[in-house]
Amino acid sequence: MTTPGFAGASLGAFLKVMKNPKLEIRYCTQCRWMLRAAWMAQELLTTFEQDIDSIALAPGAGGVFDITVDGDLIWSRKDAGRFPDIKELKQLVRDRVAPDKDLGHSERTS
């Protein structure tokens, strides 16, 4: 079976192209940042449950706390000099995976 717009492509190939993004949070095990990474992953899964394929927690070392979307770095603790605020992180992810998504109270300024 072929899919319109993907001349000669199978339905499986079409679905593979249309997969939702994968996120990864690489955290420093020496710094004991796994719980922080897990909490952020939970927040992102709750907010973007229909918009992402998965979130992986990846152990690292040397003070790393990097967040990627499909391999593209969207946050680095080393570069920023701090951890992301969850509101800030949700906005960064939203801009990459679901630009039209309303984040509700996370969008409003106080």
PELINKA-V788898 format. One record per helix or strand. SS is the DSSP state (alpha for helix, beta for strand). FROM is the first residue (numbers start at 1). TO is the last residue. Records with the same first field share a line. If there is no record, write none. Layout:
SS: FROM-TO ; FROM-TO
//
This chain:
beta: 2-3 ; 6-10 ; 21-28 ; 52-60 ; 65-69 ; 72-76
alpha: 11-17 ; 34-47 ; 77-80 ; 86-97 ; 104-106
//
